[in-house]
Amino acid sequence: MAHQLGIEMAEVNPGFATRYDIADLVACFAPRRVRIVSATDDEASQDADRIVQAARETCASMGSVKHIDHERYEGGHAVTQERFDEIVYWLTRYAR
């Protein structure tokens, strides 16, 4: 968010972006499973490792189960067939 790259939820919830960051949002999903997908050449996801780590730490401090899955792919922002297939697999495995 410091680089003016946010997500819609952070932008439409009044005051969210002034008080919280993406890691805070991710931690709010606990104890539900969350899948983070990032890519090495994607400007919007360069801090994904930091976000995932911070969210896991927040979950742990709240005594919540850390079900934050992170998959980092080679390449840019576009959803490739490989990424799409992995996302669908993850959803069918964990979404109810």
Secondary structure as GFF3:
##gff-version 3
##sequence-region A 1 96
A	DSSP	alpha_helix	8	12	.	.	.	ID=ss1
A	DSSP	alpha_helix	16	19	.	.	.	ID=ss2
A	DSSP	alpha_helix	22	27	.	.	.	ID=ss3
A	DSSP	beta_strand	34	39	.	.	.	ID=ss4
A	DSSP	three_ten_helix	43	45	.	.	.	ID=ss5
A	DSSP	alpha_helix	48	61	.	.	.	ID=ss6
A	DSSP	beta_strand	68	73	.	.	.	ID=ss7
A	DSSP	alpha_helix	81	94	.	.	.	ID=ss8
###
